[in-house]
Amino acid sequence: MTVAPPRSPLRSLVGLAAVSLMIAGVVVVAPDPPSEAVGGWQPPSGYVDAGTVGLDDGRALRLWTGASGCYVESLVAGRSAAAVGTNGGGPEYAVSEILGGLVGYLPLQEARTVLVGSSPGVRADVHAQRFLVAATAVDVADGRVRLTVLDGTGRTLARATVEIAGRN
């Protein structure tokens, strides 16, 4: 049986240095992971920021409206945490509970403000026929909500009681 001659420690060190340089080269050349955009999450083009509502748990909800629907974005410490999109419209009033808020659709184009809930109600601005309020505007046991729709002068346009979709 033949015994291999002993290796020089210098040869092992040179090999280790070469492997280390190759690994360092790969780390330097590898692209950085994409960072979050400066403004955070953004809805598709054509949607505009229609306002923000604060919630009791420290979060905020932002409503983005567009011609074909809206997005509700949940913000934690000013950073986007989640977003849900809705679409629709038509001749019917609609209210849904989304991410701790109530987002609604009003079939009246002249609507500028809506009072949500029992008198006096929580006042919300209307943008592209949509509005957003904190879900606490209506008792958690209520499956329906009363809406009083106002025009730009504060005149009542309509009153409606609407089922809250997403609430059991």
Legacy VTK file of the C-alpha trace (Angstrom):
# vtk DataFile Version 3.0
C-alpha trace
ASCII
DATASET POLYDATA
POINTS 168 float
0.000 0.000 0.000
1.320 3.408 -0.977
1.026 6.308 1.384
0.367 9.766 -0.085
3.018 12.317 0.659
1.961 14.953 3.220
0.555 18.237 1.826
2.139 21.515 2.526
0.076 23.849 4.762
0.807 26.610 2.259
-1.059 24.706 -0.486
-4.159 24.377 1.761
-4.099 28.091 2.631
-3.815 29.106 -1.039
-6.791 26.877 -1.933
-8.858 28.245 0.927
-8.051 31.831 -0.118
-9.091 31.116 -3.724
-12.444 29.664 -2.643
-13.032 32.630 -0.303
-12.378 35.102 -3.146
-14.855 33.288 -5.388
-17.568 33.385 -2.709
-16.918 37.078 -2.048
-17.152 37.778 -5.788
-20.545 36.072 -6.038
-21.870 38.026 -3.044
-20.707 41.356 -4.512
-22.062 40.649 -8.014
-25.436 39.273 -6.865
-28.271 41.819 -7.226
-29.793 43.374 -4.127
-33.324 42.257 -3.322
-35.858 44.819 -4.495
-36.658 47.341 -1.802
-40.171 48.573 -1.130
-41.055 51.673 -3.086
-40.693 54.936 -1.216
-44.450 55.474 -1.032
-45.256 51.844 -0.205
-48.035 49.932 -1.918
-49.787 51.742 -4.756
-53.051 50.820 -6.485
-53.205 50.495 -10.272
-52.967 53.693 -12.287
-56.108 55.786 -12.394
-56.888 55.464 -8.676
-56.575 58.502 -6.388
-56.152 58.830 -2.638
-59.605 59.800 -1.356
-58.784 60.052 2.340
-57.686 58.255 5.478
-59.661 57.118 8.537
-58.063 56.324 11.916
-59.064 53.170 13.804
-59.119 52.521 17.557
-56.322 49.919 17.332
-53.801 52.462 16.013
-54.150 51.432 12.382
-55.443 53.697 9.654
-57.422 52.892 6.520
-56.878 54.718 3.237
-59.512 54.791 0.495
-58.329 54.805 -3.128
-61.060 55.481 -5.704
-61.157 54.978 -9.443
-63.652 54.714 -12.269
-64.133 50.954 -11.879
-64.019 50.547 -8.094
-61.928 51.258 -5.043
-59.188 49.876 -2.824
-59.057 49.982 0.960
-55.497 49.980 2.287
-54.612 49.186 5.902
-51.706 51.223 7.312
-49.687 50.355 10.412
-47.321 53.091 11.589
-47.732 54.755 8.196
-46.694 51.660 6.215
-48.975 49.550 4.059
-49.958 46.278 5.738
-52.791 45.048 3.489
-55.095 46.157 0.702
-58.427 44.917 -0.610
-59.989 45.959 -3.901
-63.665 46.151 -4.762
-65.497 46.954 -7.947
-69.041 47.540 -8.936
-71.610 50.233 -8.923
-75.027 50.443 -10.442
-78.389 51.484 -9.082
-78.113 49.952 -5.574
-76.614 51.217 -2.325
-73.910 48.917 -0.960
-71.862 48.748 2.255
-69.153 46.188 3.080
-67.004 45.662 6.146
-63.384 45.517 4.994
-60.219 45.535 7.152
-62.050 47.126 10.096
-63.814 49.798 8.075
-67.119 50.224 6.300
-66.744 51.075 2.632
-69.859 52.045 0.777
-71.192 52.841 -2.677
-73.901 55.443 -3.302
-75.817 55.429 -6.616
-76.232 59.235 -6.513
-73.566 61.148 -8.453
-74.418 64.442 -6.732
-73.682 62.973 -3.264
-70.863 64.819 -1.453
-71.316 63.680 2.152
-72.964 60.753 3.897
-74.009 60.296 7.517
-73.414 56.680 8.529
-75.337 55.124 11.419
-78.055 56.378 13.730
-78.615 60.073 14.343
-76.459 62.056 14.223
-74.260 59.481 12.451
-70.611 59.576 11.493
-69.938 62.071 8.688
-67.885 60.869 5.713
-66.880 62.612 2.511
-67.975 60.933 -0.718
-65.404 60.407 -3.505
-66.408 58.884 -6.844
-69.654 57.732 -5.176
-67.714 55.861 -2.459
-67.084 56.514 1.231
-65.100 55.007 4.111
-65.672 55.120 7.886
-64.395 53.048 10.803
-66.553 49.954 11.394
-67.144 51.226 14.940
-69.618 53.732 13.439
-72.169 50.909 13.703
-72.636 48.508 16.621
-70.937 45.153 15.943
-74.244 43.312 16.412
-75.957 45.338 13.671
-76.181 43.720 10.255
-77.664 46.851 8.672
-76.638 50.498 8.583
-78.633 53.683 8.060
-77.265 56.123 5.468
-78.296 59.758 5.031
-76.916 61.108 1.749
-76.244 64.859 1.447
-75.378 67.130 -1.474
-72.718 69.872 -1.471
-75.020 72.315 0.355
-75.956 69.848 3.114
-79.420 69.155 1.711
-80.646 65.569 2.206
-80.775 63.687 -1.091
-81.820 60.281 0.210
-82.069 58.000 3.211
-81.492 54.278 3.006
-80.954 51.301 5.291
-78.452 48.868 3.787
-77.236 45.358 4.658
-73.562 45.260 5.653
-71.818 42.656 3.488
-69.064 40.751 5.298
-70.665 41.071 8.723
-72.215 37.991 10.326
LINES 1 169
168 0 1 2 3 4 5 6 7 8 9 10 11 12 13 14 15 16 17 18 19 20 21 22 23 24 25 26 27 28 29 30 31 32 33 34 35 36 37 38 39 40 41 42 43 44 45 46 47 48 49 50 51 52 53 54 55 56 57 58 59 60 61 62 63 64 65 66 67 68 69 70 71 72 73 74 75 76 77 78 79 80 81 82 83 84 85 86 87 88 89 90 91 92 93 94 95 96 97 98 99 100 101 102 103 104 105 106 107 108 109 110 111 112 113 114 115 116 117 118 119 120 121 122 123 124 125 126 127 128 129 130 131 132 133 134 135 136 137 138 139 140 141 142 143 144 145 146 147 148 149 150 151 152 153 154 155 156 157 158 159 160 161 162 163 164 165 166 167
